[in-house]
Amino acid sequence: MTAHARRCLACWGPALSLLLGAGCAATSANGGRTHTHYVAADEVMWDYAPADGNKISGEPWSPLDKEFIERRPDRVGRVYKKAVYREYTDSTFQTLRPRPAGWEHLGILGPLLRASVGDTFRIIFRNNGTHPYSMHPHGVIYDKDSEGAPYADGTSGKDKADDGVPPGATHVYLWPVPERAGPASGDGSSVMWMYHSHVNEMMDVNAGLIGPMIITARGKARADGTPMDVDREFMVLFAEFDENFSWFKDENFKLAQLDLKKVPANPTFADPFYLSNLRETMNGLSFGNLPGLRAKKGEHVRWYVFALTGFEMHAPHWHGETVIENNMRTDVAPLITMEMKVADMVPDNSGTWLFHCHVAPHLIAGMQALFTVE
């Protein structure tokens, strides 16, 4: 038994020993639930813009678009090898769990982990990849055997097993959800956090290993975990995936059959080749390829927006509608590195609208999507 489990048994009583081995319906002595998820790090080929043309302009790819889309001797194109979190139905890790209806827009993001204050996440993590990976959460409580980050913290043995799970290995992460992980006095009924691999954070996250969590206030969730006062939720990561610093950089260059004589040996940030490998995305998709952002007029729509781990600065902008963010009416909610925000919208303007980053280079490189109000 881990140190975490011993402490929880002392605090929560004998019922917790049953909870740790049960599924999502298990109840602890304090009334909380344990949400068990089977999550693997899988290595896949990912298409950043699978449509035949620019879905924002409704036109064929422009010459500028082709700098990011077209595969040629000095450009990888739009398909890269990535590592992503995917959820399975059980501990055999044989059958992928389908994404719930309404969440197809998650794209490259890992499975949505949802809980209320007082619950516990139990994550059975399998590394199906070729490098050590982990799962490090934000906001929730974790002991040293469930932190998912290697550094000189004075621990050893089982408390280090979570730091980097080797290829082919499995680790169980336990993350209780305390009051301080839920909404504060100025928040609505739910807040967001994230999880990501933290073995080599730059390489891991640029490879694609990041996912979302939603925590709802105690007593404010429906039976399915969604906040009672919200009709629809959207989760959007404004992400600049730097493929120049991914575990699969060399492999991607080889897969794309690049002519290395035309590729700079050590490109700088200002080099067009370097810039072509900065993938400006929303949930890993560009140029209008993000699906499923559909709401109805008069609904209470909650948007969760956040940024990646690089040198990130984004300005999410909703056309045609406004939101309440940080108790302020706005239609732009700026983000910096790893920032997480919640914005509430009651759409009053029917139509298909642009949702994009207002940082001009990101806009040009495809950080744009469409959302529809019916």
C-alpha positions in Angstrom: 0.0 0.0 0.0 1.3 3.5 -0.9 1.9 6.2 1.7 -1.0 8.1 0.1 -3.4 5.2 0.6 -2.3 4.7 4.3 -3.0 8.4 5.0 -6.3 8.3 3.3 -7.4 5.2 5.2 -6.5 7.0 8.5 -8.5 10.1 7.5 -11.5 8.6 5.7 -12.0 5.3 7.4 -12.3 1.7 6.3 -14.7 2.5 3.4 -11.8 3.9 1.4 -10.1 0.5 1.1 -13.1 -0.6 -1.1 -13.1 2.7 -3.0 -9.6 2.3 -4.3 -10.3 -0.9 -6.1 -13.7 0.1 -7.5 -14.9 1.9 -10.5 -16.5 5.3 -11.0 -19.6 4.4 -8.9 -17.6 3.8 -5.7 -18.4 6.1 -2.8 -16.1 7.0 0.0 -16.9 7.7 3.6 -17.2 11.4 3.0 -19.7 10.9 0.1 -17.3 11.5 -2.7 -16.9 9.3 -5.7 -13.8 7.6 -7.2 -13.5 8.2 -11.0 -11.3 5.4 -12.5 -9.8 6.1 -15.9 -7.6 3.8 -18.0 -5.4 6.2 -19.9 -2.5 5.4 -22.2 0.2 7.4 -24.0 -0.1 6.3 -27.6 2.1 7.3 -30.5 0.0 8.2 -33.6 0.2 10.1 -36.9 -1.6 13.4 -36.5 -3.0 15.6 -39.3 -3.2 19.2 -38.2 -5.5 20.3 -41.1 -7.3 17.2 -42.7 -9.7 19.2 -44.9 -9.0 19.7 -48.7 -8.8 23.5 -48.3 -9.0 26.4 -45.9 -12.3 25.9 -44.0 -12.1 29.5 -42.7 -11.9 31.2 -46.1 -13.8 28.5 -47.9 -11.1 28.6 -50.6 -8.3 26.3 -51.8 -5.1 26.5 -49.9 -3.4 29.9 -50.5 0.4 30.2 -51.2 0.8 31.3 -47.6 -1.3 28.4 -46.2 0.9 26.0 -48.2 3.9 27.0 -46.1 2.3 25.1 -43.3 0.2 22.6 -45.2 2.1 21.4 -48.2 4.6 18.6 -48.0 7.6 19.2 -50.1 11.4 18.7 -50.0 11.8 21.5 -47.4 8.5 21.3 -45.6 7.0 18.4 -43.5 3.5 19.5 -44.3 0.5 18.9 -42.1 1.1 15.3 -40.8 3.4 14.6 -37.9 4.0 11.8 -35.5 2.7 12.7 -32.1 2.2 11.2 -28.6 -1.3 11.6 -27.2 -3.3 10.5 -24.2 -6.2 8.2 -25.1 -8.7 6.5 -22.8 -9.5 2.8 -22.9 -12.4 0.8 -21.5 -10.4 -1.4 -19.0 -7.0 -2.5 -17.8 -6.4 -4.6 -20.9 -5.9 -1.4 -22.9 -7.4 -3.1 -26.0 -10.5 -1.1 -26.7 -10.6 2.7 -27.0 -13.4 4.4 -25.0 -15.5 6.5 -27.5 -15.6 10.2 -26.7 -18.9 11.4 -25.2 -21.4 13.2 -27.5 -20.6 16.9 -27.7 -16.9 16.5 -27.1 -15.6 15.7 -30.5 -13.9 19.1 -30.5 -11.3 17.9 -28.0 -9.1 17.0 -30.9 -5.6 16.1 -29.8 -6.4 16.6 -26.1 -6.4 13.7 -23.7 -9.6 12.4 -22.2 -11.7 14.9 -20.2 -11.4 14.0 -16.5 -14.4 15.3 -14.6 -15.1 15.3 -10.8 -16.7 17.3 -8.0 -15.0 18.6 -4.8 -14.6 15.6 -2.5 -14.1 13.1 -5.3 -10.9 11.2 -6.2 -9.3 10.5 -9.6 -7.8 7.0 -9.9 -5.8 6.9 -13.1 -4.4 3.6 -14.4 -1.7 4.9 -16.8 -0.1 2.7 -19.5 2.9 3.9 -21.5 2.5 2.5 -25.0 5.1 4.8 -26.3 8.9 4.7 -27.0 10.0 7.3 -24.3 9.3 7.5 -20.6 6.1 9.5 -20.0 4.0 10.6 -17.0 0.8 12.3 -15.9 1.2 15.4 -13.8 -2.0 17.2 -12.7 -2.6 20.8 -11.8 -4.9 21.9 -8.9 -5.7 18.6 -7.3 -3.9 17.0 -4.3 -1.2 14.3 -4.9 1.4 12.5 -2.9 4.9 12.0 -4.2 4.0 8.7 -5.8 1.3 10.5 -8.0 3.1 13.7 -8.9 4.5 12.6 -12.3 7.5 14.9 -12.3 11.2 14.0 -11.7 13.4 16.2 -9.6 15.6 16.1 -6.5 12.8 16.0 -4.0 14.5 13.7 -1.5 12.2 10.7 -2.3 13.2 7.2 -3.4 11.7 3.8 -4.2 8.0 3.7 -4.9 7.7 7.4 -4.6 9.9 7.8 -7.7 8.0 5.2 -9.9 5.5 7.9 -11.0 8.2 10.3 -12.2 8.7 8.7 -15.6 6.8 5.5 -16.5 9.0 3.4 -18.9 7.7 2.2 -22.2 5.4 -0.8 -21.7 4.9 -0.1 -18.0 1.8 0.8 -16.0 1.4 3.1 -13.0 -1.6 4.1 -10.8 -2.0 7.8 -10.0 -4.3 8.8 -7.2 -5.5 12.5 -7.1 -8.0 13.5 -4.4 -10.0 16.6 -5.3 -9.9 19.0 -2.3 -12.0 22.2 -1.8 -9.1 24.3 -3.0 -9.3 22.5 -6.4 -12.9 23.6 -6.9 -14.4 27.0 -7.6 -13.4 30.0 -5.4 -15.9 32.6 -4.2 -15.5 34.6 -7.4 -15.9 31.6 -9.8 -19.0 30.0 -11.2 -20.0 26.4 -10.5 -17.0 24.8 -12.2 -13.4 25.5 -13.0 -10.8 23.8 -15.2 -7.3 22.3 -14.6 -5.0 20.4 -16.9 -2.7 17.4 -16.8 0.4 16.7 -18.9 3.5 14.7 -19.1 6.4 16.2 -17.1 9.3 13.8 -17.6 10.9 16.2 -20.2 8.1 18.8 -20.2 9.2 20.6 -23.4 9.6 17.5 -25.5 6.6 15.7 -23.9 4.1 18.5 -24.4 5.3 19.5 -27.8 4.8 15.8 -28.7 1.2 16.2 -27.7 0.8 14.9 -24.1 -1.7 17.2 -22.5 -5.4 16.9 -21.4 -8.1 18.7 -19.5 -9.9 18.4 -16.1 -13.2 20.0 -15.0 -13.9 20.3 -11.3 -17.5 21.2 -10.2 -18.4 22.7 -6.8 -19.7 20.2 -4.2 -23.5 19.7 -4.7 -23.5 21.6 -8.0 -23.2 18.7 -10.5 -25.7 16.6 -12.3 -25.5 12.8 -12.1 -23.2 12.9 -15.2 -20.9 15.4 -13.5 -21.8 18.4 -15.6 -22.6 21.6 -13.7 -26.3 22.0 -13.1 -26.5 25.6 -14.2 -24.7 25.1 -17.6 -26.3 23.9 -20.8 -23.2 23.3 -22.8 -19.4 23.3 -22.3 -16.5 23.7 -24.7 -12.8 23.1 -23.9 -10.2 24.8 -26.2 -6.4 24.7 -25.9 -4.7 27.5 -27.8 -1.5 25.6 -28.6 1.6 26.3 -30.4 3.1 22.9 -30.8 6.8 23.4 -31.6 7.8 20.4 -33.7 11.4 21.6 -33.7 11.4 20.4 -30.0 9.5 17.2 -30.1 10.7 13.6 -29.4 9.8 12.9 -33.0 11.6 15.7 -34.8 14.1 13.6 -36.7 11.6 10.8 -37.3 9.1 13.3 -38.8 11.8 14.8 -41.1 12.6 11.2 -42.2 8.9 10.3 -42.7 8.4 13.4 -44.8 11.4 12.5 -46.9 12.9 16.0 -46.5 15.9 16.9 -48.6 18.3 17.6 -45.8 20.4 19.7 -48.2 17.5 22.2 -48.3 16.9 22.1 -44.5 18.9 24.4 -42.2 21.1 22.4 -39.8 20.4 24.7 -36.9 17.4 26.9 -37.8 16.6 30.0 -35.7 13.2 31.3 -34.7 13.3 33.6 -37.7 14.0 30.9 -40.2 11.0 30.1 -42.5 11.7 26.3 -42.0 11.6 26.7 -38.2 8.4 28.7 -38.4 6.8 26.1 -40.6 7.2 23.6 -37.7 5.5 25.9 -35.2 2.0 24.5 -35.5 -0.5 27.2 -34.4 -3.6 25.2 -33.4 -6.8 25.0 -31.4 -6.9 21.5 -29.8 -4.3 20.4 -32.3 -6.3 21.6 -35.4 -5.8 24.6 -37.7 -7.5 26.5 -40.5 -11.1 25.8 -39.3 -10.7 22.1 -38.8 -11.9 22.1 -35.2 -15.3 20.4 -35.3 -18.4 20.4 -33.0 -18.5 24.0 -31.7 -22.3 24.3 -31.9 -24.7 26.0 -29.4 -28.2 27.3 -29.3 -29.4 30.8 -28.8 -30.2 31.5 -25.2 -28.2 28.6 -23.8 -25.8 29.0 -20.9 -22.5 28.1 -22.6 -19.3 27.7 -20.6 -16.0 28.0 -22.4 -12.8 26.7 -20.8 -9.7 28.1 -22.6 -6.1 27.5 -21.8 -2.6 27.8 -23.3 0.4 25.4 -23.8 3.8 25.4 -22.1 6.0 27.2 -24.6 6.6 30.9 -25.2 2.8 31.4 -25.4 0.7 34.5 -25.7 -2.8 34.2 -27.2 -5.9 36.4 -27.5 -9.0 34.2 -27.9 -11.6 36.3 -29.6 -15.3 35.3 -30.2 -17.0 37.1 -33.1 -20.7 37.9 -32.9 -21.0 37.2 -29.1 -19.7 38.3 -25.8 -18.6 36.5 -22.6 -18.3 37.1 -18.9 -14.7 36.3 -17.9 -13.3 37.3 -14.5 -16.6 39.1 -13.7 -16.1 41.4 -16.8 -17.9 41.6 -20.1 -15.6 41.1 -23.0 -15.1 39.2 -26.3 -11.3 38.7 -25.9 -9.8 36.7 -23.1 -6.0 36.9 -23.3 -3.9 33.9 -22.2 -0.2 33.5 -21.3 1.8 30.3 -20.8 -0.3 27.6 -19.1 -3.0 30.0 -18.1 -6.5 28.6 -17.6 -9.7 30.7 -17.9 -13.4 30.1 -17.7 -15.7 32.3 -19.8 -19.5 32.2 -19.7 -21.7 33.0 -22.8 -25.4 33.3 -23.4 -25.5 33.5 -27.2 -28.0 36.0 -28.6 -26.8 36.3 -32.2 -27.6 33.4 -34.5 -25.1 32.4 -37.2 -21.7 30.9 -37.9 -18.9 32.9 -36.2 -15.2 33.1 -36.2 -13.3 32.1 -33.0 -9.6 32.7 -33.3 -6.4 34.0 -31.7 -5.9 37.7 -32.3 -2.1 37.4 -32.3 -1.5 38.1 -36.0 1.2 35.5 -36.7 -1.0 32.8 -35.0 -4.0 33.9 -37.0 -2.0 33.7 -40.3 -0.7 30.2 -39.4 -4.1 28.8 -38.8 -5.2 29.3 -35.2 -8.8 29.8 -36.3 -12.1 27.9 -35.9 -15.8 28.4 -36.5 -18.6 28.1 -34.0 -22.3 28.1 -34.8 -25.2 29.5 -32.9 -28.5 27.9 -34.0 
